[in-house]
Amino acid sequence: MEYELEDGQRPTTRRARIIKVDDSKSQQRVDISGLKGEKPKKIWRPQDYGFSSNPPKDSDGIIEQLGSRSDRSVYRDAGHEKYRPKRTPPGGSVLFNDKGDIIRVFPEHGDFVHAKKINIRIGKGYKAGDNGANNDAGDTSEDDQSSEDAKSIGIVLGTDSVTITFDDSSVKLEAGKATMIAPHVVIKSDRVDLGDEGGTLVGLCGGGCATKVYAI
């Protein structure tokens, strides 16, 4: 079989390891180490549409030189032996990071675990359509617009509280405490006990007693 001098049909493929990741532009670029003394920089790391990740240092993968040309190199992940979750059942899927946070979708159950906070929002998510070409090279902030929403619904699950927020109203649940903030609170019930179960009827300003509200 004959090969062309510059565009050989046989690809040059070998193992590589990530040194550094640049995730600030339209394409993610990585600096990697390959063969002895080989350290190519700004190599394109292709990712599936609808998914993006930033692999930690020393992640393993493969460098491919399309057409055997070094200027057409791409890097493909092969994972990280230290952080990969093990024993995923057949048909299961896992999304994880190097801190132990994980989303599992298994045949018999699913769960979402984060060490600090889970934030669920309905509103804006990120700057869709901005490929990052004009970003400041020194900008390391996350691509997140959720805090800019004029109106949104948010559910924040923390290690010590649960907060549900909509516009200017919120309900916060803590151990032994519940806090409600709203310009107007409406309670519809056949009976409301304040303080504890039971209690006595609440007196009305104009005389008599309330028919549904009891207080201790």
C-alpha positions as CSV (number, residue, x, y, z in Angstrom):
1,M,0.0,0.0,0.0
2,E,1.3,3.5,-0.9
3,Y,0.9,6.6,1.2
4,E,1.0,10.2,0.1
5,L,3.8,12.3,1.6
6,E,1.7,14.9,3.4
7,D,-1.8,13.4,3.6
8,G,-1.2,9.7,4.4
9,Q,-4.3,7.6,4.8
10,R,-2.9,5.9,7.9
11,P,-3.5,8.0,11.0
12,T,-0.8,8.5,13.6
13,T,-2.4,7.6,16.9
14,R,-0.8,7.3,20.4
15,R,-1.7,7.7,24.1
16,A,-1.5,11.1,25.7
17,R,-2.1,12.8,29.0
18,I,-3.6,16.3,29.7
19,I,-1.3,19.0,31.2
20,K,-3.6,22.0,30.8
21,V,-7.1,22.9,29.5
22,D,-8.2,26.2,27.9
23,D,-12.0,26.3,28.1
24,S,-12.6,30.0,27.3
25,K,-13.2,29.9,23.5
26,S,-15.6,28.3,21.0
27,Q,-13.4,25.1,20.9
28,Q,-11.7,23.7,23.9
29,R,-8.0,23.4,23.6
30,V,-5.6,21.2,25.6
31,D,-1.9,21.0,26.2
32,I,-0.8,17.4,26.4
33,S,2.2,15.1,26.8
34,G,2.6,12.2,24.4
35,L,5.8,10.4,23.5
36,K,9.0,11.1,25.4
37,G,9.7,14.8,25.1
38,E,6.6,15.5,23.1
39,K,4.3,18.2,24.5
40,P,2.0,19.6,21.9
41,K,-0.1,22.7,22.8
42,K,-3.5,24.0,22.0
43,I,-4.8,20.7,20.6
44,W,-8.5,20.6,19.8
45,R,-10.6,18.4,22.1
46,P,-13.9,17.5,20.3
47,Q,-17.0,17.1,22.4
48,D,-20.5,15.8,21.8
49,Y,-23.2,18.4,21.1
50,G,-25.2,19.2,24.2
51,F,-22.4,18.2,26.6
52,S,-19.2,19.9,27.8
53,S,-16.7,19.1,30.4
54,N,-13.3,20.3,31.7
55,P,-11.1,17.2,32.5
56,P,-8.6,17.5,35.4
57,K,-4.9,17.4,34.9
58,D,-3.4,14.0,34.2
59,S,-6.5,12.7,32.5
60,D,-5.6,10.0,29.9
61,G,-6.6,10.0,26.3
62,I,-5.5,9.5,22.7
63,I,-4.0,12.0,20.2
64,E,-4.9,11.4,16.6
65,Q,-3.1,13.1,13.7
66,L,-5.7,13.2,10.9
67,G,-4.0,12.4,7.6
68,S,-0.8,11.9,9.6
69,R,-0.4,15.7,9.9
70,S,0.6,17.2,13.2
71,D,-1.4,20.4,12.3
72,R,-4.6,18.3,12.2
73,S,-4.2,16.8,15.7
74,V,-7.2,16.1,17.9
75,Y,-7.3,14.8,21.5
76,R,-9.9,12.2,22.6
77,D,-10.6,11.3,26.2
78,A,-10.1,7.9,27.6
79,G,-10.9,8.9,31.2
80,H,-9.1,9.2,34.5
81,E,-8.2,6.1,36.4
82,K,-8.4,7.8,39.8
83,Y,-11.9,9.3,39.5
84,R,-13.9,7.0,37.2
85,P,-17.0,5.5,39.1
86,K,-16.9,1.7,39.0
87,R,-19.5,-1.1,38.8
88,T,-22.1,0.8,36.8
89,P,-24.9,-1.7,36.0
90,P,-25.7,-2.5,32.4
91,G,-27.9,0.2,30.9
92,G,-26.8,2.7,33.5
93,S,-25.3,6.2,33.0
94,V,-23.2,8.4,35.3
95,L,-22.2,12.1,35.2
96,F,-19.5,12.9,37.7
97,N,-16.6,15.2,38.6
98,D,-13.3,14.8,40.5
99,K,-14.9,16.1,43.8
100,G,-17.2,13.1,44.3
101,D,-20.4,14.9,43.0
102,I,-22.4,12.5,40.9
103,I,-25.6,12.0,38.9
104,R,-26.7,8.4,38.5
105,V,-29.4,7.1,36.1
106,F,-29.6,3.4,36.9
107,P,-32.3,0.9,35.7
108,E,-33.7,0.7,39.3
109,H,-33.2,4.2,40.6
110,G,-31.7,7.6,39.9
111,D,-30.0,10.1,42.2
112,F,-28.3,13.5,42.2
113,V,-25.6,14.0,44.9
114,H,-23.5,17.2,45.5
115,A,-21.3,17.9,48.5
116,K,-22.4,21.5,49.0
117,K,-25.4,22.7,47.0
118,I,-28.0,21.7,44.4
119,N,-29.5,24.7,42.5
120,I,-32.6,24.1,40.3
121,R,-33.7,27.1,38.3
122,I,-36.3,28.0,35.7
123,G,-35.0,31.0,33.7
124,K,-31.8,31.8,31.8
125,G,-28.9,29.4,31.9
126,Y,-25.9,30.6,29.9
127,K,-25.0,32.9,27.1
128,A,-26.1,30.7,24.2
129,G,-24.7,31.7,20.9
130,D,-21.7,33.5,22.3
131,N,-18.7,31.5,21.1
132,G,-16.3,33.3,23.5
133,A,-14.3,35.0,20.7
134,N,-14.4,38.4,22.5
135,N,-14.0,37.1,26.0
136,D,-11.2,38.5,28.1
137,A,-8.4,35.9,28.1
138,G,-8.1,36.3,31.8
139,D,-11.8,35.8,32.5
140,T,-12.2,32.6,34.5
141,S,-15.8,33.1,35.7
142,E,-18.4,30.4,35.0
143,D,-20.6,30.9,31.9
144,D,-23.8,31.4,34.0
145,Q,-26.6,33.9,33.6
146,S,-29.1,32.5,36.1
147,S,-28.4,35.3,38.7
148,E,-29.5,37.9,36.1
149,D,-33.1,36.7,35.8
150,A,-35.7,39.3,36.6
151,K,-38.1,36.6,37.4
152,S,-37.3,33.0,38.0
153,I,-38.2,29.9,40.1
154,G,-35.3,28.5,42.1
155,I,-35.0,25.5,44.4
156,V,-31.7,25.4,46.3
157,L,-30.9,22.3,48.3
158,G,-28.0,22.8,50.7
159,T,-26.5,20.8,53.5
160,D,-28.3,22.8,56.2
161,S,-31.4,24.2,54.4
162,V,-33.9,24.0,51.5
163,T,-35.1,27.3,49.9
164,I,-37.8,27.7,47.3
165,T,-37.9,31.2,45.7
166,F,-40.2,32.9,43.2
167,D,-39.9,36.5,42.4
168,D,-40.1,38.4,45.8
169,S,-41.4,35.4,47.8
170,S,-39.5,32.5,49.4
171,V,-39.9,29.6,51.8
172,K,-36.8,28.5,53.7
173,L,-36.7,25.2,55.7
174,E,-34.0,24.7,58.3
175,A,-33.6,22.2,61.1
176,G,-36.3,23.2,63.6
177,K,-37.2,26.4,61.7
178,A,-39.3,27.5,58.7
179,T,-39.2,31.1,57.3
180,M,-41.7,32.5,54.8
181,I,-41.1,35.9,53.1
182,A,-43.9,37.3,50.9
183,P,-45.8,40.6,50.5
184,H,-49.1,38.7,50.9
185,V,-49.7,35.3,52.6
186,V,-53.0,33.4,52.1
187,I,-53.9,30.4,54.2
188,K,-57.0,28.4,53.2
189,S,-58.0,25.7,55.7
190,D,-60.9,24.6,57.8
191,R,-58.7,25.0,60.8
192,V,-55.4,26.7,61.6
193,D,-53.5,25.9,64.9
194,L,-50.8,28.4,65.8
195,G,-48.1,27.3,68.2
196,D,-49.2,23.7,68.6
197,E,-52.0,21.2,68.1
198,G,-55.1,22.4,69.8
199,G,-55.0,25.8,71.4
200,T,-57.8,28.2,72.1
201,L,-59.9,30.4,69.8
202,V,-58.3,33.7,68.8
203,G,-60.4,36.8,69.9
204,L,-61.4,39.3,67.2
205,C,-60.9,43.0,67.6
206,G,-64.6,43.7,67.2
207,G,-65.5,41.1,69.8
208,G,-66.3,37.4,69.6
209,C,-63.9,34.7,68.4
210,A,-62.4,33.5,65.1
211,T,-64.1,30.3,63.9
212,K,-61.0,28.7,62.3
213,V,-57.9,30.0,64.0
214,Y,-56.6,28.7,67.3
215,A,-53.4,29.8,69.1
216,I,-51.5,28.7,72.2
